[in-house]
Amino acid sequence: MVGAARGMVGDGCEFAGVGQVIGVPMGKGVPAPGHGSHPTGSNSSSGSSGSSGSSGSSSCNTCSSSYYLPKFLPDGPMAAGYPWGGITANNTNPFGGGQAPDTGVTRSFNWTIKRAVGAPDGVQKPMILVNDQFPGPSIEANWGDNIQVTVTNEITGPDEGTQIHWHGFLMHDSVADDGVPGVQQCPIAPGQTYTFNFKAELYGTSWWHAHYSAQYGSGAFGPMIVYGPSNVDYDIDIGAVLLSDNYHRGYFDVVEQVMGVVPIVGGVPNIPAIIPVSDSNLINGKNSFDCSQITDGTPCTPNAPLAEFQFTRGKTHRIRITNAGSDGVQKFSIDNHELLVIANDFTPIIPYTTKIVTLAVGQRADVIVQGLANGTGSYWMRANLSACAPSANPLAKAIIHYDYSTSLPTSSPWPDTSTDPCATDDLAGIQPWFPISPTKEPDTTVTIDISGTINATGHFVWTMNGSSFRANYNHPTLLLANAGNTSYPFDPQWNVYNFGSNKTVRFIFNNKSPAAHPMHLHGHNFFVLNAGLGTWDGTIINPENPQRRDTQEVLIGGFLVVQIDMDNPGVWPFHCHIAWHISGGLYVNVMERPDDIQKIEIDDDVIQVCKDWASFTNTELPDEIDSGV
């Protein structure tokens, strides 16, 4: 339930972008993100998100007020007028361990994940949803709050395990709750419950998603917003805008295609036959599909509603954009409005203006949009899947309204002058707001070649330095390392890179595969030293203050060079965030400070998850046809 929100501002109208969900409770009207379930209370707050909103469009004539996101949640300590006290974007390195505030507030949420039938663009499809919502419930917290999420797995028919990952969160002292099955924990077995606990160490915009196989591709994802100091002031926070490519099949059917035997045609492997094509694109879980394209009898409701938002003339609007898709690169724009980019992933940056923001899967951008001084009527918001990944209908639209207009827009898009459909925004023009200089000579450097191959059984798998990853759900690597077992000669498919006591590590990725890959590292924000085509020549872009983020694209025939400070003991996934590529094994594990991993106190609840999973797998065999994560 995303798109408008709480913290009443101005006199606009509430709009949200919740897609149709069939066979689950439906409210009348569309609530704001977390509205009615927003965590409240000062020291221990509780929020249990309810059912999703109506599938119909809101009518501005019925709106008496507008709900937007607040500047912060006001129910905790308020030193110097803010929950984070006198800390600002100018005087604090949020990535330095221990520099985040500690509010003493816990934001609690209760979730149930299960199967459903939905129609985000009007076409009925099988889904996996949290609390019967799509997109899933929003988590909102202040910087320095603790977040507690209790997840009950009710996925049946067939039974499946699950795990939830909190994208971009550092998880200091909470590595077991990072949410990757077979790596930090076992899966949560059907019928079982687990409570995640972690701190909001960074502030800004992110998202959560299932990390069991490609489960999130069926709808198990939602926004996360951590309020903190702003590097640029604004009037109105519109809230989260999630962009996601949409498949009219369940995720497992797509994985079966991706992991199927490659057909041989005329003696040549037909690789395109295993590449999935998205059926449409969504903004906040909505779009309207042309039902005349449906020829197999699948139910399709014409003129499905679009997401809608209210702008105020002359006011500045913050929009929190996330590419929460499975495959495609998203190009976001608003007709006739320029975008002032103020943050990438969890990193505030020196603002720059653009007409189109390009995001690979997993990336986020916070933008400020100036309301037109003479704005009237309506304008199109657009998310266009680039040609980097195939899509039958790549364009999604939403509506920006002025003055409670109910008219459809007639505006035209900005021209797209980019030449590489897989390239994201230029590194040279992006610098973090708070400058940090990386170590010029890292302790160690590792080069990883990304490629793909058809294995002995005829399946295409992705490889990193010649090895394709596969998880063992019953033996999480973190738990083995915690017990002192840090070498796995009989399990090379776990792709573990043990960096010992090294304090800084530089990764050089060379992409020798036929696809681009958004590389995401858990537990860290990395310095992006360089990225481009060909081979790295040793040049570092903005060496005194390079871009920092947790996800960065490596282009076809290109390279990516990133560097991290090893300040977070644990086992951290480093993988392509395209769901179908990680299914195919494009993944490595970064083992960080193994001696300190052995000092981590693993909660009994984590061990119980593995006991429950072992009991489940004693009677049912999970259908792990891919990497498992």
C-alpha positions in Angstrom: 0.0 0.0 0.0 2.2 2.6 -1.3 2.1 6.1 -2.9 0.5 8.5 -0.5 1.0 8.3 3.2 0.6 9.7 6.6 1.6 12.8 8.4 -1.1 15.1 7.0 0.3 17.8 4.8 -1.5 20.5 2.8 -5.0 20.0 1.4 -4.4 17.5 -1.4 -6.0 14.1 -2.1 -4.8 10.7 -1.1 -3.8 8.3 -3.9 -2.1 5.0 -3.7 -0.9 2.3 -6.1 -2.2 -1.0 -4.9 -3.0 -3.6 -7.5 -5.9 -5.9 -7.6 -5.8 -8.9 -5.2 -8.5 -11.5 -5.8 -9.6 -13.9 -3.1 -8.3 -11.8 -0.2 -10.0 -9.2 2.0 -10.5 -5.9 0.1 -11.2 -2.6 1.8 -13.3 0.2 0.4 -11.0 3.0 -0.7 -7.2 2.9 -0.6 -5.3 3.5 2.7 -2.0 5.3 2.8 1.2 3.2 3.3 0.9 1.6 6.7 -2.2 3.7 7.4 -4.1 2.1 10.3 -1.0 -0.1 11.0 1.7 2.4 11.5 3.9 1.5 14.4 3.2 3.8 17.4 4.3 4.2 20.9 7.6 5.5 22.3 9.6 2.5 23.6 7.9 -0.5 22.1 5.6 0.1 19.2 3.5 -2.4 17.4 2.2 -2.4 13.8 0.3 -5.2 12.1 -0.5 -4.3 8.5 -4.0 -5.1 7.4 -5.5 -6.1 4.1 -5.0 -4.3 0.9 -7.1 -1.4 -0.5 -9.7 -1.3 -3.2 -8.7 -2.1 -6.8 -10.7 0.9 -8.0 -9.2 4.4 -8.6 -9.7 7.1 -6.0 -11.9 10.0 -6.8 -10.5 13.4 -5.8 -14.1 14.7 -5.3 -14.4 12.4 -2.3 -11.1 13.4 -0.7 -11.2 15.8 2.3 -7.5 15.7 3.1 -4.1 14.5 1.9 -1.9 12.0 3.7 1.8 12.1 3.0 4.8 10.7 4.8 6.0 12.8 7.8 9.5 14.1 8.2 9.9 11.6 11.1 7.8 9.5 13.5 7.2 11.7 16.5 6.6 9.0 19.2 10.2 8.6 20.4 12.8 10.7 22.2 13.2 14.2 20.6 16.6 15.6 21.5 17.1 18.9 19.7 13.7 18.5 18.1 14.5 15.3 16.2 14.6 11.6 17.1 18.3 11.5 16.0 19.2 14.6 18.0 21.7 17.0 16.6 23.2 14.6 14.1 23.0 15.9 10.5 23.8 14.8 7.0 26.8 17.2 7.2 28.5 16.0 10.4 28.1 12.2 10.6 29.4 9.3 8.6 26.5 6.9 8.8 28.6 4.0 7.5 31.0 4.2 10.4 30.1 1.5 12.9 28.5 2.9 16.1 27.8 6.4 14.7 24.0 5.8 14.3 21.9 7.1 17.1 20.1 4.8 19.5 16.5 5.9 20.1 15.5 3.0 22.3 12.3 2.6 20.2 11.3 -0.7 18.7 9.0 -0.8 15.7 7.2 -4.2 15.7 5.3 -5.8 12.8 3.5 -9.0 12.4 3.4 -10.7 9.0 1.9 -13.8 7.4 3.2 -14.9 4.0 1.0 -17.2 1.8 -0.3 -17.9 -1.6 -3.0 -15.7 -3.3 -4.5 -14.9 -6.7 -4.0 -11.4 -7.9 -4.4 -9.2 -11.0 -2.0 -6.2 -10.7 -2.5 -5.2 -14.3 -5.9 -6.8 -14.7 -4.6 -10.3 -15.7 -5.2 -13.0 -13.1 -2.0 -14.7 -11.8 -0.8 -16.8 -8.9 1.0 -14.7 -6.2 2.8 -15.0 -2.9 1.9 -12.1 -0.6 2.6 -10.8 2.8 -0.6 -9.9 4.8 -2.6 -10.2 1.6 -1.1 -7.0 0.2 0.7 -6.1 -3.1 3.0 -4.4 -2.9 3.6 -5.7 0.6 3.3 -3.8 3.9 5.5 -0.8 4.4 8.1 -0.6 7.2 8.7 2.9 8.5 11.1 3.8 11.3 13.4 6.6 12.5 17.1 6.4 12.2 18.4 4.6 15.3 15.2 2.6 15.9 15.1 -1.1 16.3 12.9 -3.1 13.9 11.2 -6.3 14.8 9.3 -8.3 12.2 7.5 -11.6 13.1 7.0 -13.7 10.0 4.7 -16.7 9.9 5.0 -19.0 6.9 1.6 -20.2 5.6 2.8 -21.0 2.1 0.9 -24.2 1.2 -0.3 -26.1 -1.9 2.5 -26.9 -2.4 4.4 -26.3 0.8 7.5 -24.0 0.6 10.0 -22.5 2.9 10.7 -18.8 3.0 13.1 -16.1 4.2 13.0 -12.3 4.2 15.9 -10.0 3.4 16.2 -6.4 4.4 17.9 -4.9 1.4 20.8 -2.5 2.1 20.7 -2.8 5.9 24.1 -3.3 7.4 22.9 -5.8 10.1 25.8 -5.2 12.5 25.3 -7.6 15.4 22.3 -9.1 13.5 24.0 -11.1 10.7 21.8 -14.2 11.3 18.8 -12.0 10.5 20.0 -10.9 7.0 17.5 -13.5 5.7 19.3 -15.7 3.1 18.5 -19.4 3.4 21.4 -21.8 3.4 23.8 -18.9 4.2 22.8 -17.2 7.5 19.8 -19.3 8.4 17.7 -22.2 7.4 14.4 -21.4 5.6 11.4 -20.8 7.8 9.4 -24.0 7.4 5.7 -24.1 6.5 3.6 -23.5 9.6 6.5 -22.0 11.5 7.3 -18.4 12.8 10.5 -16.5 13.2 11.1 -12.9 14.5 13.7 -10.8 12.9 15.5 -8.1 15.0 17.8 -5.5 13.6 18.7 -1.8 13.9 18.0 1.0 11.4 21.7 2.0 11.1 21.2 3.9 7.8 18.5 6.2 6.8 16.7 6.8 3.5 14.8 4.5 1.1 15.0 0.7 0.6 12.8 -2.4 0.4 12.4 -5.8 1.8 11.8 -9.0 -0.2 11.7 -12.8 0.0 15.1 -14.4 -0.6 14.0 -18.0 -1.0 14.6 -18.9 -4.7 12.9 -16.2 -6.8 9.9 -16.1 -4.5 9.8 -12.3 -4.5 9.0 -12.4 -8.2 5.5 -13.5 -7.2 4.9 -10.4 -5.1 6.6 -10.9 -1.7 8.2 -7.5 -1.5 7.5 -4.0 -0.1 9.0 -0.7 0.8 11.2 0.3 3.8 11.6 3.9 4.8 13.9 5.1 7.5 13.5 8.8 8.4 16.7 10.7 9.0 18.3 14.1 8.5 17.8 15.5 5.0 20.6 16.9 2.8 18.0 19.0 0.8 14.8 20.4 2.2 11.4 19.7 0.7 7.8 20.4 1.4 5.9 17.1 0.8 7.0 13.4 1.0 4.9 11.5 -1.5 6.4 8.2 -0.3 7.6 5.1 -1.9 7.2 4.4 -5.6 8.0 0.8 -6.4 8.7 -0.2 -10.1 8.5 -3.9 -11.0 8.4 -5.9 -14.1 5.4 -8.3 -14.1 5.0 -11.9 -15.2 1.6 -13.5 -15.7 3.0 -16.7 -14.3 4.0 -17.7 -10.9 7.7 -17.4 -10.1 8.3 -21.2 -10.1 7.0 -21.5 -13.6 9.5 -18.9 -14.7 12.4 -20.6 -12.8 11.5 -23.9 -14.5 12.0 -22.1 -17.9 15.2 -20.5 -16.8 16.6 -23.7 -15.3 15.3 -26.0 -18.0 17.3 -28.0 -20.5 18.6 -25.7 -23.3 17.0 -26.9 -26.5 19.4 -27.7 -29.4 18.3 -26.4 -32.8 20.3 -27.3 -35.8 23.1 -28.4 -33.6 23.3 -25.0 -31.8 22.0 -24.3 -28.2 18.9 -22.1 -28.4 19.7 -19.9 -25.3 16.9 -17.4 -26.1 14.4 -20.2 -25.4 15.2 -20.1 -21.6 15.2 -16.3 -21.3 11.9 -15.2 -19.8 10.0 -12.2 -21.2 8.0 -10.0 -18.8 4.4 -9.4 -19.7 4.1 -5.9 -18.4 5.5 -3.3 -16.1 4.0 -1.9 -12.8 4.1 1.3 -10.8 3.2 0.6 -7.1 1.7 -2.7 -8.2 -0.6 -1.3 -10.9 -1.0 -1.0 -14.6 -3.7 -1.7 -17.2 -3.1 -4.6 -19.6 -4.7 -4.8 -23.0 -6.9 -7.8 -22.6 -7.1 -8.4 -26.3 -3.5 -9.8 -26.0 -4.8 -12.6 -23.8 -5.5 -15.6 -26.0 -5.4 -18.6 -23.6 -8.5 -17.8 -21.6 -6.8 -16.3 -18.5 -9.3 -14.0 -16.8 -8.5 -10.3 -17.6 -10.3 -7.2 -16.4 -10.0 -4.3 -18.8 -9.1 -0.8 -17.8 -7.5 -1.9 -14.5 -6.7 1.1 -12.3 -3.4 3.0 -12.4 -1.5 4.5 -9.5 -2.3 8.1 -8.9 -0.6 10.9 -6.9 -1.5 14.5 -6.0 1.0 17.4 -6.6 0.7 20.9 -5.2 1.6 23.9 -7.3 4.9 25.5 -6.3 5.7 22.9 -3.7 8.6 20.5 -3.7 7.8 16.8 -3.5 10.1 14.0 -2.4 9.6 10.6 -4.2 11.4 7.5 -3.1 11.9 5.3 -6.1 12.9 1.6 -6.0 13.5 -0.9 -8.8 11.9 -3.9 -7.1 11.7 -6.0 -10.2 13.0 -9.4 -11.2 15.0 -8.5 -14.3 14.6 -5.2 -16.1 16.4 -1.9 -16.0 13.8 0.9 -15.2 13.7 4.4 -16.6 11.6 6.7 -14.5 10.3 10.1 -15.5 7.5 12.5 -15.0 6.3 14.5 -18.1 7.1 18.2 -18.0 8.9 17.8 -14.6 12.6 17.6 -13.9 14.0 15.4 -11.2 16.5 16.5 -8.5 18.3 13.4 -7.4 19.3 13.7 -3.7 20.2 10.1 -2.7 21.3 6.8 -4.4 20.5 3.6 -2.4 21.1 4.6 1.3 23.6 7.3 0.4 22.7 11.1 0.3 24.5 12.7 -2.6 25.3 16.1 -3.9 22.1 16.8 -5.9 22.0 16.8 -9.7 19.1 17.4 -12.1 18.0 15.0 -14.7 14.9 14.2 -16.7 15.1 10.4 -16.5 16.4 8.3 -13.6 17.7 4.9 -14.6 17.7 2.1 -12.0 18.9 -1.5 -12.2 17.2 -4.1 -10.1 17.7 -3.4 -6.4 18.8 0.2 -6.8 16.9 3.2 -5.3 16.9 6.9 -5.9 15.3 9.7 -3.9 14.3 12.6 -6.0 12.7 16.0 -5.4 10.2 17.3 -7.9 9.2 20.9 -8.1 5.4 21.3 -8.6 4.8 23.5 -11.6 3.9 27.1 -10.6 1.0 27.1 -13.1 0.4 23.3 -13.0 -3.2 22.3 -13.8 -4.8 19.0 -14.9 -2.8 15.8 -15.0 0.6 14.5 -16.1 2.0 11.0 -16.8 4.5 9.4 -14.5 6.4 6.8 -16.5 8.4 3.7 -15.8 9.9 2.2 -19.0 11.7 -1.1 -19.1 14.8 -0.6 -21.2 15.8 -3.1 -23.9 18.4 -4.5 -21.5 15.8 -7.2 -20.7 13.0 -8.5 -22.9 9.4 -7.3 -22.2 6.2 -7.6 -24.2 4.8 -4.4 -22.7 7.6 -2.3 -21.2 5.8 0.9 -20.3 4.0 1.5 -17.0 2.1 4.7 -16.3 0.8 6.4 -13.3 -1.0 9.8 -13.0 0.1 13.0 -11.3 -2.8 15.3 -10.5 -3.0 19.0 -9.8 -6.1 20.6 -8.2 -7.9 17.4 -7.7 -8.2 16.9 -11.5 -9.8 13.6 -12.6 -8.8 14.0 -16.2 -6.4 11.6 -18.0 -3.1 13.2 -19.0 -2.3 14.1 -22.5 1.4 15.0 -21.8 4.4 13.8 -23.8 7.5 12.0 -22.5 10.9 13.4 -22.2 13.3 12.2 -25.0 15.6 9.4 -24.0 19.1 10.1 -25.4 20.9 7.2 -23.7 22.8 4.8 -26.0 23.3 1.7 -23.8 20.0 0.3 -22.5 21.8 -1.4 -19.6 23.8 1.7 -18.4 22.7 3.5 -15.3 23.5 7.1 -14.4 27.1 8.3 -15.0 29.4 7.8 -12.1 31.5 10.8 -12.8 28.7 13.2 -12.0 27.7 11.5 -8.7 29.4 12.2 -5.3 28.2 11.4 -1.8 27.1 14.4 0.3 29.3 13.3 3.2 32.8 12.7 1.7 34.7 9.5 2.6 38.0 8.6 0.9 38.7 4.8 0.4 42.0 3.3 1.3 44.2 3.7 -1.7 46.0 0.4 -1.3 43.6 -2.3 -0.1 44.9 -5.3 1.9 43.8 -7.7 -0.9 42.3 -7.6 -4.3 40.2 -10.4 -5.9 39.3 -10.6 -9.6 36.1 -12.4 -10.5 35.1 -13.3 -14.0 31.4 -13.5 -14.7 30.4 -16.0 -17.4 27.8 -18.7 -18.2 28.0 -22.2 -19.5 25.8 -25.2 -20.3 26.6 -27.9 -17.8 26.8 -31.6 -18.3 23.1 -32.1 -17.9 22.2 -29.5 -20.5 21.2 -26.7 -18.2 22.5 -23.1 -18.5 24.2 -21.9 -15.3 25.9 -18.6 -14.5 29.4 -18.8 -13.1 31.7 -16.6 -11.1 35.3 -17.7 -11.6 34.0 -20.8 -13.2 31.8 -21.9 -10.3 28.0 -21.8 -10.1 26.4 -21.3 -6.6 24.0 -23.7 -5.0 22.7 -23.4 -1.4 22.4 -26.2 1.1 19.3 -25.2 3.1 20.1 -27.5 6.0 23.6 -26.3 6.6 23.9 -22.5 6.6 27.4 -21.3 6.1 27.3 -18.8 8.9 26.4 -21.4 11.5 29.2 -23.6 10.3 31.7 -20.8 10.5 30.4 -19.8 13.9 31.2 -23.4 15.0 34.8 -23.0 13.6 34.2 -24.8 10.2 35.4 -22.2 7.7 36.7 -24.5 4.9 34.5 -26.5 2.5 36.6 -28.5 0.1 33.7 -30.9 -0.5 31.2 -28.1 -1.3 32.9 -25.8 -3.8 29.4 -24.8 -5.1 29.0 -22.7 -1.9 31.4 -20.2 -3.6 32.9 -19.0 -0.3 35.7 -16.4 -0.4 37.4 -16.4 3.0 39.2 -13.0 3.5 40.6 -13.8 6.9 41.6 -10.8 8.9 42.0 -8.4 5.9 40.7 -4.9 6.7 40.0 -3.8 3.1 39.1 -5.8 0.0 38.8 -4.6 -3.6 36.7 -6.6 -6.1 37.3 -6.4 -9.8 34.4 -8.0 -11.8 34.9 -8.7 -15.5 31.7 -9.5 -17.3 32.4 -12.0 -20.0 28.7 -13.0 -20.2 26.0 -12.0 -22.7 24.0 -10.0 -20.1 24.5 -7.0 -17.7 24.3 -7.7 -14.0 23.3 -5.5 -11.0 25.8 -6.6 -8.4 24.5 -6.4 -4.8 26.5 -6.9 -1.6 24.8 -7.6 1.7 26.0 -6.1 5.0 27.9 -3.2 3.3 27.8 -0.2 1.2 30.8 -0.4 -1.2 32.9 2.3 -2.8 32.2 2.3 -6.6 35.7 3.0 -7.9 35.0 2.6 -11.6 32.6 0.9 -14.0 32.6 0.8 -17.8 33.2 -1.1 -20.9 36.4 -3.1 -21.7 39.1 -3.8 -19.1 39.8 -1.6 -16.1 42.8 0.6 -16.6 43.4 1.4 -12.9 41.6 4.8 -13.0 39.4 5.6 -10.0 36.5 8.0 -10.5 36.3 10.8 -7.9 39.1 9.1 -5.8 38.6 11.3 -2.8 34.9 10.8 -2.6 33.6 8.0 -4.9 30.0 6.9 -5.2 28.9 4.6 -2.4 25.9 2.2 -2.7 24.9 -1.4 -2.2 24.0 -2.3 -5.8 25.8 -1.4 -9.1 25.5 -2.6 -12.7 28.3 -4.3 -14.5 27.8 -3.9 -18.3 28.0 -6.5 -21.0 31.7 -6.8 -22.0 32.5 -4.4 -19.1 34.0 -4.2 -15.7 33.1 -3.1 -12.2 35.5 -2.2 -9.4 34.3 -1.8 -5.9 36.0 -1.7 -2.5 34.8 -2.4 1.1 36.0 -2.0 4.6 35.8 -5.3 6.4 34.1 -3.9 9.5 31.2 -6.3 9.8 32.0 -10.0 10.7 29.8 -12.4 8.9 29.0 -14.3 5.8 27.7 -11.9 3.2 26.1 -12.7 -0.2 27.5 -10.8 -3.2 25.3 -11.6 -6.2 23.5 -10.4 -9.3 20.1 -9.1 -8.3 18.3 -10.3 -11.4 16.2 -13.0 -9.9 16.6 -15.4 -12.8 20.4 -14.9 -12.8 20.8 -15.6 -9.1 18.6 -18.7 -9.6 21.2 -19.8 -12.1 24.0 -19.4 -9.6 25.5 -15.9 -10.1 26.5 -15.6 -6.5 29.5 -15.7 -4.1 29.8 -15.6 -0.3 32.1 -13.1 1.3 33.4 -14.6 4.6 34.5 -11.6 6.7 36.8 -11.9 9.8 36.1 -15.6 10.5 37.8 -15.5 13.9 35.2 -12.9 15.0 32.4 -14.9 13.4 33.1 -17.6 16.0 32.5 -15.0 18.7 29.0 -14.2 17.5 26.3 -15.4 19.8 23.7 -17.2 17.7 20.2 -16.9 19.2 18.4 -20.1 20.2 15.6 -19.0 17.8 17.9 -19.3 14.9 18.8 -22.8 15.8 15.2 -23.6 16.3 14.5 -22.5 12.7 17.0 -25.1 11.5 15.4 -27.8 13.7 12.0 -27.0 12.3 13.4 -27.1 8.8 15.1 -30.4 9.4 11.8 -31.8 10.7 10.0 -30.6 7.6 12.5 -32.0 5.2 12.4 -35.4 6.9 8.9 -35.8 5.5 8.9 -33.5 2.4 11.6 -32.9 -0.1 11.9 -29.2 -1.2 11.9 -28.8 -5.0 15.1 -26.9 -5.2 15.6 -26.7 -8.9 17.7 -23.6 -8.8 20.4 -22.1 -6.6 17.9 -21.8 -3.8 18.3 -18.1 -3.1 
